[in-house]
């Protein structure tokens, strides 16, 4: 964690891959808002689909052929648990608050990532902290407005903030284990952990996992292709060479993508009073990113 340059903008292939991540993850919020499938069922099928697509490329011999790989497996499983909890929070937020607002608050992931990296000994520059403060003011504006308009939306805001912290934990853990494990192997373990988590919750709570209308399965396929494969899987691939702080920053750019798609697909706009807060979060991102360019 100390050796990586947490202020270096990715170039070449990594930049192109992260652009695909933005588009893929950007489709997530609107698709979830469109779907009426239970949250646990969405998490289960989304990750099962991702696992089945990635598992054939995993180097399973690596797990059993090298000594002490059990430790890496445990770390990858911990990342998977963090991701499963993040999914639960994000999916719930999309049902409680607007897509644009929930996505913007979930995009605070790099703020948490930078904070966690600092705790772990990484160096975070002064301007990054300024960007974080600006974004935090945006959070206060959004949650303040939603609290006055709707208590349900306010709860959705808090859930979205929590899932941002979980996403940062997932990314940082992934950055560590990706140094010794291939993308397909790591991603397979992560997705399988999410599958086990979701089916366990479903069994305990008696949730429904099948018997949904055809359109719900179409939404699920879109979620797997967009958010799961283009989003999380490609993001995991970049973690071997890109700092978790920088990798987390791409979610900022998810905000306008999700907002535009939410307006296009479901005609949804965020409450007018939250727009200044959304802009402050994006401004915080800009300040964060400018520092990366200067440092390069």
Buried (B, 14 or more C-beta within 10 A) or exposed (E): BEEBBBBBBBEEEBEEBBBBBBBBBBBBBBBBBBBEBBBBBBBBBBBBBBBEBBBEEBBEEBBEEEEEBEEBBEBBBBBBBBBBBBBBBBBBBBBBBBBBBBBBBBBBBBBBBBBBBBEEEBEBBEBBBBBBEBBBBBBEBBBBBBBEBBEEBBBBBBBBBBBBBBBBBBBBBBBBBBEBBBBBBBBBBBBBBBBBBBBEBBEEEEBEBEEBEEEBBEBBEBBBBBBBBBBBBBBBBBBBBBBBBBBBBBBBBBBBBBBEBBBEBEEBBBBEBBBBBBEBBBBBBEBBBEBBEEBE
